[in-house]
Amino acid sequence: YEGIRELAEEATLLDPEYAEAFALYSMILLQHTHLPAERMCDLYDALVPPAMEAARRALELDSTLVIPHVTLGHALWEHELDVEGGRREFEMALRLDPDDPDANIFYGWFLIVNGRPREGLRYLDRASEAYQLRGRYHHLRSIAYGYLGSEEQAEEPYFRMLAARFGLDSWAGYALRDFLLRQGRVEEAIELTVEMGSDTTARPLDERFPFALALGNGAAVDRIIERDIAAGESRLASLRSYRAGYHEQALGLLEQWWETRRSCRTRMQMWLLADYPELISEPRFQALADEVGIPWRESELWADMSD
């Protein structure tokens, strides 16, 4: 990524009138915000303003380019918290080219996070076959399935396809492992863990959270959550608490995370409804949803999903 970013920036310097170079540079900067980093929000704040500047320069030079509208749509929505402004840019990109994979992927993501997962999935499916094979596509589908309900994704061939495509050592391998555990197929999950290259003898297997849950080892579940809390991993501890059925604790830890990471609004948007569906009737949950701009109310959330 760093090499690509440097080349794109050099292109804008070599020819300040080359619209496509500014368009590409804007998208590369935006993609950088999703790379692993010690403080994701700081990285985001450093890269989004120049991405928006490059996108606007590209549109000054050529208003028919799709990518600058996609960049601006994503940046306005996530960084500027301007949902309607982001929507307008995405829709403009799709009017210019209804088949553009980036426009479809980013607009699909936008719809999913803003409470319209069925419609969002349709845009993801409109992306080209080549684009669908990338990890981002399947990651976004998994978010959509989280909104729609786990039963719609509970098909073993789908998980095995992802693991075959991206490798057992990827997130897809862990998704397959967790699927097997949810099915009660603990021995198969252990075999898969060995295939993934994990040393099952390094520590007791039931100390690993998914196995602890599947085996009903409450003491191990509690120990793992306590270690997360001691390490300051409040978001991870919250999610594990929720999966263990400790809903009050999950909400408290999530609120604690949000108090310290308020600039990560879009991350909270993606997590809240997808990861904590059973808490939607809780007033504290609803207050968080209101604060980050999610239409949690049933009349709003499901109005676009009646098809």
Secondary structure as UniProt FT lines:
FT   HELIX           2..14
FT   TURN            16..17
FT   HELIX           19..32
FT   TURN            33..34
FT   HELIX           40..61
FT   TURN            63..64
FT   HELIX           67..78
FT   HELIX           83..96
FT   TURN            98..99
FT   HELIX           101..113
FT   TURN            114..115
FT   HELIX           117..126
FT   HELIX           129..132
FT   HELIX           135..148
FT   HELIX           150..153
FT   HELIX           156..166
FT   TURN            168..169
FT   HELIX           171..182
FT   TURN            183..184
FT   HELIX           186..195
FT   TURN            196..197
FT   TURN            200..201
FT   HELIX           205..207
FT   HELIX           209..214
FT   TURN            215..216
FT   HELIX           218..230
FT   TURN            231..232
FT   HELIX           234..243
FT   TURN            244..245
FT   HELIX           247..260
FT   TURN            262..263
FT   HELIX           265..275
FT   HELIX           277..279
FT   TURN            280..281
FT   HELIX           283..292
FT   HELIX           298..301
FT   HELIX           303..305
//
